[in-house]
């Protein structure tokens, strides 16, 4: 149950894809069903503006019992950052949809099913998926990533990049000049990692993908255990940029040592599982 959730009831947050009126009005339909069923409904501020109702910042959605994301995987990631460990149910509006298993026509019924389950059991159906956490020796940390953490120089390309030394549990994986390095979760293997020629990882495989980016002496991507500690020592430029799911970014003065580990709290994906191989076929 989310922190500060409604005692004896259910609080549901709704996040619709930005700039998509269809998503916002589908969110309103879901919210109407929930309100009629005496659940409390929160809309994120942009969705609320579109349908002209009061809104709540998505950063407060960790206080919900369930968050409904309506759109694509980007919307799901946005909702999940606010939800933290609160389960997120994804409604897919026609994109690839690795995280969004519910079709628009099924959205109201799928949320109703979770409402009924919550009232019967006190929780919704959800599976845990690992997140990766980045921290620095200069005492900073980023919001845990559901897809990937990327460490890279200020710019990419020939003559750019930084000097890196990457270790796994203290053992050297690679060292030299590179545009950067990324650590992807199984969920994120189909995102930035894939564009950097990293492997696809089937859901349920317990490991992180370690993948260097345009290194001078490149190494094959490596699958490491979830409990591995990856350290990235960086030098040779004024700063590096560390990003979590492409959104939470931190500019770090170097030299610096960045540590990447499994986050203490996983993300929780609610509702039915998406068909991984069917979603892969949409990439063609």
ZIMOPE-V874535 format. One record per residue. N is the residue number from 0. PHI is phi in radians with two decimals (none if undefined). PSI is psi in degrees with one decimal (none if undefined). OMEGA is omega in degrees with one decimal (999 if undefined). Layout:
N;PHI;PSI;OMEGA
N;PHI;PSI;OMEGA
//
This chain:
0;none;136.8;-178.1
1;-1.18;151.9;179.5
2;-1.04;128.0;178.2
3;1.33;16.4;-177.4
4;-1.18;164.4;-174.9
5;-1.22;124.1;179.7
6;-1.21;126.3;178.7
7;1.34;-2.6;-179.3
8;-2.30;-158.6;-179.9
9;-2.45;137.1;176.3
10;-1.99;125.8;-177.2
11;-2.13;127.8;174.0
12;-1.67;142.1;-179.2
13;-2.17;125.9;179.3
14;-2.17;119.9;178.3
15;-1.84;152.6;179.1
16;-0.98;131.1;-177.8
17;-1.09;136.2;177.7
18;1.29;10.3;-177.4
19;-2.05;99.9;-177.2
20;-1.11;-35.8;178.4
21;-1.03;-44.2;178.9
22;-1.10;-42.8;-178.4
23;-1.10;-42.3;-177.7
24;-1.32;-27.5;170.3
25;-1.16;-38.3;173.9
26;-1.05;-38.5;177.8
27;-1.13;-38.2;177.3
28;-1.11;-43.0;177.5
29;-1.10;-44.0;-179.9
30;-1.11;-36.9;178.8
31;-1.11;-43.5;177.6
32;-1.05;-43.5;-178.6
33;-1.14;-41.7;179.8
34;-1.11;-42.6;178.2
35;-1.11;-25.8;178.9
36;-1.62;12.9;176.4
37;1.15;29.6;169.9
38;-1.66;156.0;176.5
39;-1.58;134.6;-175.9
40;-2.09;130.1;171.0
41;-2.00;135.5;172.0
42;-1.90;140.0;173.6
43;-1.14;159.6;-166.8
44;-1.05;-39.1;-178.0
45;-1.26;-41.1;175.5
46;-1.06;-43.3;-179.3
47;-1.07;-40.0;178.4
48;-1.09;-38.5;-177.8
49;-1.16;-39.6;-176.6
50;-1.79;6.3;172.6
51;1.06;55.9;173.5
52;-2.36;166.3;176.9
53;-1.10;146.3;-178.0
54;-2.12;164.9;179.1
55;-2.32;135.0;177.8
56;-1.01;138.7;-177.6
57;-1.08;-23.5;178.6
58;-1.10;-16.1;179.3
59;-1.67;2.7;-173.9
60;-1.31;-5.5;172.2
61;-1.17;-10.8;177.9
62;-1.58;3.3;177.5
63;-1.58;166.5;173.5
64;-1.62;-24.0;178.3
65;-2.68;142.7;173.3
66;-2.09;133.2;178.6
67;-1.87;121.6;179.1
68;-1.86;126.7;-177.1
69;-2.11;110.3;-178.2
70;2.70;-131.0;179.2
71;-1.98;-167.8;-178.7
72;-1.14;-31.5;177.8
73;-1.10;-40.4;177.1
74;-1.13;-40.0;178.5
75;-1.06;-44.7;179.7
76;-1.08;-40.8;177.7
77;-1.08;-46.2;179.3
78;-1.12;-40.4;-176.9
79;-1.16;-32.6;177.5
80;-1.10;-39.4;177.6
81;-1.32;-35.4;-176.4
82;-1.25;-26.4;-174.1
83;0.98;-110.2;-177.6
84;-1.70;3.3;174.9
85;-1.20;136.2;179.6
86;-1.05;139.7;178.0
87;-2.06;128.2;176.7
88;-1.83;124.9;-174.6
89;-1.78;129.2;174.2
90;-1.85;124.2;-171.4
91;-1.65;121.6;178.3
92;-1.71;38.2;170.4
93;1.73;2.8;177.1
94;-1.51;-167.9;-176.6
95;-1.02;-50.7;169.4
96;1.32;49.3;173.8
97;-1.20;-27.3;-177.3
98;-1.83;-11.0;-172.8
99;-1.99;105.1;-173.3
100;-1.71;-10.8;-172.1
101;-1.75;129.7;176.6
102;-1.34;151.6;-178.1
103;-0.94;-41.1;-178.3
104;-1.16;-19.1;-178.4
105;-1.76;0.0;-170.3
106;-1.07;-50.1;-176.8
107;-1.07;-44.6;-179.5
108;-1.16;-37.9;-179.5
109;-1.14;-41.2;178.4
110;-1.22;-38.9;177.2
111;-1.04;-40.7;179.3
112;-1.07;-40.8;178.8
113;-1.23;-34.3;175.5
114;-1.07;-46.6;179.6
115;-1.12;-40.5;178.8
116;-1.12;-40.6;179.3
117;-1.08;-41.7;-178.2
118;-1.23;-27.1;179.0
119;-1.46;-36.8;-170.1
120;-2.09;-14.6;-177.1
121;1.51;5.3;178.5
122;-2.65;165.7;175.9
123;-1.82;164.5;177.3
124;-1.30;126.5;-179.4
125;-2.73;149.1;174.1
126;-2.01;145.8;-178.7
127;-1.54;136.9;174.9
128;-2.24;139.8;-174.0
129;-1.25;152.4;172.1
130;-2.13;158.4;-179.8
131;-1.98;138.1;-174.4
132;-1.99;133.1;176.1
133;-1.91;130.0;174.6
134;-2.33;158.8;-178.1
135;-2.18;156.7;177.3
136;-1.11;-22.5;178.1
137;-1.50;21.7;171.8
138;1.09;56.0;173.0
139;-2.33;162.3;175.2
140;-2.65;155.5;178.1
141;-1.91;159.8;171.4
142;-0.98;131.4;-179.9
143;-0.97;145.3;-175.1
144;-1.75;133.7;173.4
145;-1.42;-31.4;179.6
146;-1.73;-65.2;-175.8
147;-2.82;156.9;165.9
148;-1.93;134.9;179.6
149;-2.10;133.3;172.9
150;-2.03;119.5;-177.8
151;-2.62;163.7;176.4
152;-1.19;170.6;-178.2
153;-1.03;-32.0;177.2
154;-2.43;157.7;178.9
155;-1.90;160.7;175.6
156;2.12;176.9;-177.1
157;-1.04;130.5;179.1
158;1.44;1.2;179.9
159;-1.89;-156.9;177.5
160;1.49;-169.9;-175.8
161;-2.49;167.3;172.2
162;-1.51;131.7;-176.1
163;-2.31;145.6;168.4
164;-2.24;118.0;-174.6
165;-1.99;126.2;-179.5
166;-2.18;148.7;175.3
167;-2.07;115.1;-176.7
168;0.88;39.6;176.7
169;1.55;-15.2;-179.2
170;-1.60;138.4;-175.6
171;-1.21;126.5;173.8
172;-1.69;-49.4;179.2
173;-2.77;157.2;176.1
174;-2.63;145.5;179.4
175;2.44;-162.3;-176.6
176;-1.59;135.8;-179.6
177;-2.71;157.7;170.9
178;-1.14;-34.0;-179.5
179;2.97;-167.5;178.4
180;-2.56;146.2;175.6
181;-2.27;151.5;174.4
182;-2.15;116.8;-175.6
183;-1.95;144.7;170.7
184;-1.37;168.3;171.7
185;-0.97;-40.0;177.2
186;-1.04;-41.2;-176.5
187;-1.47;-0.4;-178.6
188;-1.10;-23.9;-179.1
189;-1.59;3.7;-176.3
190;-1.83;-124.3;-176.3
191;-0.99;-38.8;179.8
192;-0.95;-41.2;-178.6
193;-1.17;-37.1;178.9
194;-1.19;-20.0;175.9
195;-1.70;19.8;175.5
196;1.15;29.2;173.1
197;-1.44;165.6;-176.4
198;-1.35;151.1;168.0
199;-1.34;141.4;-179.7
200;-2.15;122.7;-179.0
201;-1.18;137.8;177.3
202;-0.93;142.1;-178.4
203;1.75;-20.3;175.1
204;-1.27;129.0;-174.7
205;-1.67;95.6;178.4
206;3.14;163.1;174.4
207;-1.93;146.9;176.0
208;-1.65;125.0;174.5
209;-1.81;121.9;-169.1
210;-2.45;117.3;176.0
211;-1.40;160.1;-172.1
212;-2.13;107.5;177.4
213;0.91;50.4;179.0
214;-1.37;150.1;176.3
215;-1.09;-46.8;175.7
216;-1.97;79.8;-170.5
217;-1.24;148.9;174.6
218;-2.02;152.0;175.1
219;-1.09;149.9;174.4
220;-1.00;148.8;-174.0
221;-2.21;131.6;173.1
222;-1.61;121.6;-177.7
223;-2.03;156.1;179.0
224;-1.10;156.1;-179.8
225;-1.07;-28.9;-177.5
226;-1.59;9.2;177.8
227;-1.23;151.0;172.4
228;-1.91;118.5;179.2
229;-1.82;128.0;176.6
230;-2.07;138.6;-179.6
231;-2.16;109.8;175.6
232;-1.63;123.6;-174.9
233;-2.12;145.1;-179.3
234;-2.78;175.3;171.9
235;1.56;13.6;175.3
236;-2.72;175.7;179.3
237;-1.29;-33.0;-176.9
238;-2.78;166.4;166.8
239;-2.19;159.4;177.1
240;-1.93;125.6;176.6
241;-1.93;127.4;-177.9
242;-2.25;146.8;178.2
243;-2.01;113.6;-178.2
244;0.97;28.9;176.3
245;1.25;3.1;-174.1
246;-2.03;-57.2;178.9
247;-1.40;113.6;-174.8
248;-2.13;147.0;178.7
249;-2.43;126.9;177.3
250;-1.62;120.9;-172.0
251;-2.00;126.2;172.6
252;-1.23;140.6;-177.9
253;-2.11;156.4;17.1
254;-1.26;149.5;-179.5
255;-2.69;154.4;172.3
256;-2.05;122.0;-178.2
257;-1.89;131.6;-178.7
258;-1.92;132.3;-178.9
259;-2.11;121.3;-177.3
260;-2.46;169.4;174.5
261;-1.19;133.4;178.0
262;-1.17;149.1;-179.5
263;-1.07;-41.1;-179.3
264;-1.81;126.5;174.9
265;-1.33;167.6;164.5
266;-1.44;158.2;179.2
267;-2.21;122.7;-178.2
268;-1.80;119.8;-175.1
269;-1.62;163.2;174.7
270;1.42;-167.6;-178.6
271;-1.21;156.4;176.1
272;-1.37;142.7;174.2
273;-1.29;156.9;176.8
274;-1.46;103.4;-174.0
275;-1.00;-45.3;-175.1
276;-1.30;-32.3;174.9
277;-1.15;-40.7;177.4
278;-1.12;-36.8;177.5
279;-1.05;-37.4;-178.4
280;-1.13;-23.0;178.2
281;-1.30;-13.5;179.2
282;-1.34;-16.7;-174.9
283;-1.24;none;999
//
